[in-house]
């Protein structure tokens, strides 16, 4: 076995999930993630954890949703119980076909997501961590060779996470103290949002930092009162549909206009899911310089240094003050804008924090 797979599993179990002796762990293994699953199982056994394995198959999900004709049981008790009793859930993604769900009707996908909202919340109440194992399908989606894609994935994952956590803490401090964010780009993006009384998450790929993705490398918070227009110039595939050059306009915190060069209907369906899906639940700022290209995988692309992502839908509890629910929705869908172009500025309370993709503490920053 590639030694990098073993190192990946060690980081996942020790740094990310902080698994201890006796922990009850659900391991969800994707179709192409068998090798990583074996390595994770070995690590869990060595640490004395209890393990239950589930199989995550896009083709099985497709078959089930298409055959069910939208008659989905709400929060099936047997599955809800599995996550309610778990200490940790480790999701090992590894698809064999990135478009396996492309022909599931949008309304069916929406109904399925809504029916499983309670299960999703039960899983999110655990020390969950999601990661990805490089597959040939993902390499093809990224437009690169399998070998090159493996190198890319491990460059992003096998990091000095303690050092990156210290760097990202600088941005967390600024966001925690801030009240208003202003994003401007030369493409017409001009967006403001409130972050008053919010707590930013230093997403350093560990549950100890309220961070649940490996790789990670972002700082995120929960915005409110969004106003203006934003262009998302990083293409991505959402629910099997390609979204390109999406443009959203916000008034009084809600989306009032939608346009896209590709995938506009799919984006409209997401925005129309429920009462909270037309509002932002997340502002995320990418800081992982080990991710140096767009791969059409949100787990990587949203963490890329020099990008910002905004998520429609659910806000994360970790960002909210006690007693405030924040934006509620059955969806949480990220869209990305590239800040590494000319005439891009990220300001917090009138102070330039990032210009043209570089933070003020980086040598490349131009004041």
C-alpha positions in Angstrom: 0.0 0.0 0.0 1.1 3.5 -0.8 2.6 4.9 2.4 0.7 8.2 1.9 -2.5 6.3 2.4 -1.4 5.1 5.8 -0.3 8.7 6.7 -3.6 10.0 5.5 -5.4 7.5 7.8 -3.2 8.5 10.7 -3.9 12.2 10.3 -7.6 11.5 10.0 -7.9 9.4 13.1 -5.4 11.3 15.4 -5.3 14.9 14.3 -8.7 15.3 12.7 -11.2 13.1 14.6 -9.2 12.7 17.8 -10.3 9.1 18.2 -9.8 7.6 21.7 -10.0 4.1 23.2 -13.6 2.9 23.3 -15.1 5.5 20.9 -18.0 4.3 18.7 -17.1 5.2 15.2 -19.2 4.9 12.0 -17.0 4.7 8.9 -18.8 5.5 5.6 -16.6 4.1 2.7 -17.1 5.5 -0.8 -17.1 3.2 -3.9 -13.5 4.0 -4.7 -12.1 4.5 -1.2 -11.5 0.9 -0.2 -7.8 1.2 0.3 -8.2 4.2 2.6 -11.0 2.3 4.4 -8.6 -0.6 5.1 -6.0 1.8 6.4 -8.5 3.6 8.6 -9.8 0.3 10.0 -6.3 -0.6 11.0 -5.8 2.7 12.8 -9.1 2.4 14.6 -8.2 -1.2 15.7 -4.9 -0.1 17.1 -6.6 2.6 19.2 -9.2 0.4 20.6 -12.2 2.1 18.9 -15.5 0.3 18.0 -16.3 0.4 14.3 -19.4 0.1 12.1 -18.8 0.4 8.4 -21.4 1.6 5.8 -21.1 1.7 2.0 -21.5 5.0 0.3 -22.4 4.4 -3.4 -23.7 7.1 -5.8 -25.0 4.4 -8.1 -27.1 2.9 -5.2 -28.4 6.3 -4.2 -29.4 6.9 -7.8 -31.2 3.6 -8.1 -33.0 4.1 -4.8 -34.1 7.7 -5.4 -35.3 7.1 -9.0 -37.3 4.0 -8.0 -38.8 5.6 -4.9 -40.8 8.2 -6.8 -40.2 10.7 -4.0 -42.0 8.6 -1.4 -39.2 8.9 1.2 -39.7 8.0 4.9 -38.8 11.0 7.0 -35.7 10.3 9.1 -35.9 6.5 9.2 -35.5 5.5 12.9 -33.0 2.7 12.3 -30.5 5.0 10.5 -31.2 8.0 12.8 -30.3 5.7 15.8 -27.0 4.7 14.3 -25.7 8.3 14.2 -27.4 9.3 17.4 -25.4 6.7 19.3 -22.1 7.4 17.5 -19.2 9.4 18.9 -17.6 10.0 15.4 -18.5 9.6 11.8 -15.7 9.3 9.3 -16.8 9.8 5.7 -14.3 8.5 3.2 -15.3 9.8 -0.2 -14.1 8.2 -3.4 -16.5 8.2 -6.3 -16.2 6.1 -9.4 -18.5 8.3 -11.4 -18.8 12.0 -10.7 -22.0 12.2 -12.7 -23.8 9.1 -11.3 -26.7 11.2 -10.0 -27.0 13.5 -13.0 -30.3 12.1 -14.1 -32.1 12.1 -10.7 -34.8 14.8 -11.1 -34.1 17.9 -9.1 -37.4 17.7 -7.3 -36.5 14.1 -6.2 -33.1 15.2 -4.9 -34.8 18.0 -3.0 -37.4 15.7 -1.4 -34.7 13.2 -0.4 -32.7 16.0 1.2 -35.7 17.3 3.1 -36.7 13.9 4.3 -33.3 13.2 5.8 -32.7 16.5 7.5 -33.0 14.9 11.0 -30.4 12.2 10.1 -28.1 14.9 8.8 -28.4 16.9 12.0 -27.7 13.7 14.1 -24.6 13.1 12.1 -23.5 16.7 12.5 -23.9 16.4 16.2 -21.0 13.8 16.3 -17.3 14.5 15.9 -17.7 13.9 12.2 -14.9 14.3 9.6 -15.1 14.1 5.8 -12.2 13.3 3.6 -11.5 12.0 0.1 -9.4 9.2 -1.4 -8.0 10.0 -4.9 -9.8 8.0 -7.7 -9.5 7.9 -11.4 -12.9 9.5 -11.8 -11.9 12.4 -9.7 -8.7 12.8 -11.6 -10.6 12.8 -14.9 -13.0 15.5 -13.5 -10.0 17.5 -12.5 -8.5 17.2 -16.0 -5.3 15.5 -15.0 -3.6 12.1 -14.8 -4.3 9.8 -12.0 -0.7 10.0 -10.7 -0.7 13.8 -10.8 -4.0 13.9 -9.0 -2.7 11.6 -6.3 0.2 14.0 -5.8 -2.3 17.0 -5.6 -4.5 15.3 -3.1 -1.7 14.4 -0.7 0.0 17.8 -1.1 -3.3 19.2 0.3 -3.8 16.6 3.0 -0.3 15.8 4.3 0.3 19.3 5.8 1.8 20.7 8.9 -1.6 21.4 10.3 -0.4 23.0 13.6 1.6 25.6 11.6 -1.4 26.4 9.3 -3.7 26.6 12.3 -1.5 29.3 13.8 -1.6 31.3 10.5 -5.3 31.0 10.2 -5.8 32.2 13.8 -4.8 35.7 12.6 -7.8 35.8 10.3 -10.1 34.3 12.9 -9.2 37.1 15.3 -10.0 39.8 12.7 -13.4 38.2 11.8 -14.3 37.7 15.5 -13.8 41.4 16.2 -15.4 42.6 13.0 -18.9 43.8 12.1 -19.0 44.2 8.4 -17.4 42.4 5.4 -17.1 44.1 2.0 -16.0 42.0 -1.1 -15.2 43.9 -4.3 -13.9 42.6 -7.6 -13.4 44.1 -11.0 -16.1 41.8 -12.5 -18.8 43.8 -10.8 -18.9 41.9 -7.5 -19.8 44.4 -4.8 -21.2 42.6 -1.7 -21.5 43.5 1.9 -22.7 41.4 4.9 -22.8 41.6 8.6 -20.7 39.3 10.8 -21.5 41.1 14.1 -21.7 38.9 17.2 -20.5 35.9 15.2 -17.6 33.5 16.0 -15.3 32.4 13.2 -14.1 28.9 12.9 -10.4 28.2 12.4 -10.9 25.2 10.2 -7.6 23.4 10.7 -8.9 20.0 9.8 -9.6 18.9 13.4 -12.7 18.6 15.5 -10.6 20.3 18.2 -11.0 23.5 16.1 -14.7 22.8 15.2 -13.3 21.8 11.8 -14.7 18.7 10.0 -13.0 18.4 6.6 -9.6 16.9 5.6 -8.1 18.6 3.8 -9.2 21.9 5.3 -7.5 25.3 5.5 -10.2 27.9 5.7 -11.7 30.3 8.2 -15.5 30.6 8.0 -18.3 32.4 9.8 -22.1 32.9 9.5 -23.0 36.1 7.7 -26.3 38.0 7.8 -27.9 41.1 6.2 -26.3 40.4 2.8 -26.6 43.2 0.2 -25.3 43.5 -3.4 -24.1 41.3 -6.2 -21.5 38.6 -6.4 -20.1 36.7 -9.4 -18.9 33.1 -8.8 -16.3 32.5 -11.5 -15.0 29.2 -10.3 -17.0 26.4 -12.1 -18.3 23.5 -10.1 -20.6 20.5 -10.4 -23.6 20.5 -8.0 -25.9 17.5 -7.9 -24.5 16.3 -11.2 -25.0 19.6 -12.9 -22.2 22.0 -14.1 -22.6 25.5 -12.7 -20.6 28.2 -14.6 -20.3 31.9 -13.9 -23.2 32.1 -11.5 -24.3 35.6 -10.5 -26.5 36.3 -7.4 -28.1 39.5 -6.3 -29.1 40.0 -2.7 -31.5 42.4 -1.1 -32.5 42.4 2.6 -30.4 39.3 3.0 -32.2 37.2 0.4 -31.5 36.3 -3.3 -33.6 38.4 -5.6 -32.0 37.6 -8.9 -30.2 34.6 -10.4 -28.2 34.2 -13.6 -25.6 31.7 -14.8 -23.9 30.8 -18.1 -24.6 27.1 -17.3 -26.7 25.4 -14.7 -29.1 28.3 -14.0 -32.1 26.0 -13.6 -30.3 23.8 -11.1 -29.2 26.8 -9.1 -32.8 28.1 -9.0 -34.0 24.8 -7.7 -31.5 25.0 -4.9 -32.5 28.6 -4.0 -36.1 27.6 -4.0 -35.7 24.5 -1.7 -37.1 26.1 1.5 -37.4 29.3 3.5 -33.7 29.4 4.3 -32.2 28.3 1.0 -32.2 31.8 -0.5 -30.0 33.2 2.2 -26.4 32.8 3.1 -25.3 30.4 5.8 -21.6 30.7 5.4 -18.8 33.0 4.4 -15.6 31.0 4.0 -12.1 32.2 3.1 -9.6 29.7 1.7 -6.1 29.6 3.1 -4.6 26.2 2.0 -1.8 27.1 -0.4 -1.2 23.3 -0.9 -4.3 23.5 -3.1 -3.1 25.2 -6.2 -5.7 24.4 -8.8 -9.5 24.0 -9.3 -10.5 20.3 -9.4 -14.3 20.6 -9.4 -14.4 19.0 -5.9 -15.8 21.3 -3.3 -13.8 19.7 -0.5 -10.6 21.0 -2.2 -11.7 24.0 -4.2 -13.3 25.9 -1.4 -10.1 25.7 0.7 -7.8 27.0 -2.0 -5.7 30.0 -0.9 -7.0 33.1 -2.6 -10.6 32.2 -2.9 -13.8 33.0 -1.0 -16.9 30.8 -0.9 -20.4 31.6 0.1 -22.9 28.9 1.0 -26.6 29.1 0.4 -28.6 27.5 3.2 -27.8 26.2 6.6 -25.5 28.1 9.0 -23.2 26.2 11.3 -24.0 26.3 15.0 -20.3 26.9 15.9 -20.5 30.3 14.4 -23.6 31.5 16.2 -24.1 33.0 19.7 -25.9 31.0 22.3 -29.7 31.1 21.8 -29.5 32.1 18.1 -30.5 29.5 15.5 -29.1 31.3 12.5 -30.2 30.5 9.0 -32.0 27.1 8.8 -32.3 25.0 5.6 -32.2 21.5 4.3 -29.3 22.5 2.0 -25.8 23.9 2.4 -24.5 24.6 -1.1 -21.1 26.4 -1.6 -20.3 28.7 -4.5 -16.7 30.0 -5.1 -15.2 33.2 -6.3 -11.6 33.7 -7.2 -9.9 36.6 -5.4 -6.5 36.1 -7.1 -7.3 38.5 -9.9 -6.7 42.2 -10.4 -8.8 44.7 -8.5 -10.1 42.3 -5.8 -10.4 43.5 -2.2 -11.6 41.9 1.0 -12.3 44.5 3.7 -13.4 44.1 7.3 -14.7 47.2 9.0 -13.0 49.4 6.4 -9.6 47.7 6.7 -8.1 45.8 3.7 -7.4 42.3 4.9 -6.7 40.8 1.5 -5.8 42.3 -1.9 -5.6 40.3 -5.1 -5.6 37.0 -3.2 -2.8 37.9 -0.7 -3.4 38.6 3.0 -1.8 41.6 4.7 0.6 39.3 6.7 2.0 37.7 3.5 5.1 39.0 1.7 3.1 39.3 -1.6 0.6 41.7 -0.1 0.4 45.2 -1.7 -0.9 47.7 0.7 
